[in-house]
Each structure stands twice: as C-alpha cells, then as structure tokens.
Amino acid sequence: MAASTTVSAPLVAFAIGLFVYGPLSDHYGRRPVILAGLGIYLAGLAVALGATSIGMLTAGRVVAALGTGVQHLFQDVLDAIGSKF
C-alpha cells in the first residue's frame, strides 16, 4: 500500500498545485510565484533525497510535486518569449 501511495500521492499534489498557482500568479505576479514554486520543489527534493523511510519519501515527493505545479506558468512565459522570435 505504501509503495502505491508513493506513486499516486504526487500526482494528486501536482493537480492541486495547478489550481493553486494560477490565482496566486494573478495576484502576486509570475516571477515571485515561479521562484516560490522552485523553492518548494527543491525543498521536497531534498526531503526525498534524504528519506530514511517510505513515508518520508512519499512526503518529499508530494512537496516536490506541489512545487512542480508551477511549471505551467513557466511554460506560458517560454511560449510568449518563443513567439517573439
């Protein structure tokens, strides 16, 4: 059961992150939200990297997935830049 949670929980966290970062970027701007998402991702990655149990690994992956949800904002920025050239 714990191994399947390690796979499915980050997917749910990523989906939640997609809904959270959009309104936050509208209110605070893209740059601070993208930087915060990167920080959240790196924190989750550090926890997952240093995991000593399956629960800690799952928690680290969930936090990293929440940070990864910000990538759709970054993709919009790259698309806007790419359309100019």
N, C-alpha and C positions, 0 to 999 in steps of 0.2 A: 504494500500500500504506500509506503513512504517513497519508494522509487518512482511510482507513477505520479505522485504529488510533486516530485522534483521536476517533472516534465510539464505537467498541466498548470500548476500554480503560476509560473512565469507568463504563460500565455494569457491568463486572466488578468494579471497585473499589467501586461503590455496593453491590453484592450482598455483597461481603466485609464492608463496613462494617456491614451489617445484622446479621451474625452476631457481630461483634466487640463492638458497643456494648451488646448485651443483657446478657451476663455482666459486662461492666465496670460497668454501672449497678447490677447486683445487688450487686456487691462494694463499690463506692465511693459509690453513691447517684446519683440522676439529675442533680442540679444540676452537680457537677463534670464529669460526662461530657458533658452538653449544652454547657457552656462550653468544654470541650476540643474538642468537635466543631465548634463555631462558630469557634474559633481556627484549627483545621486547615482549615476551609472558606475562611476569609479569607486564610490563607497561600497556599493553592492558587490562589485567585482573583487574588492579587497576582502570582504567578508567571505565570499565564496571561495576565494583562493586560500584563505587560512582556515577553512572549515575543518572541524575535527569530528563532525557527526553529520548524518544525513539531514537532520533538522536545520543545522546551521547552514549547510549547503543550500537547502531549499530557501531559507530566509535571504541569503545572499543573492540567489538567482531572482527572487521576487523583487528585491530592491533594485537590482540591475535592470530588470525588465521595466520597472516603473520609469527609470531614467531613460531607457531606450525608446519609450513612447514619444519622446521629444523629437525623434528623428524625422517625423513627418513635417515638422516646422522647418527643419534644416533643409529638407528636400525641396520645400517651396522656395526657399532662398536660393538654392542652387539652380532651380528651374528658372527663376527670374533672372539670375545672372547669365545663364546659358542662352536665354532668348535674346539677350542684348548683343551677343557676338555671333 
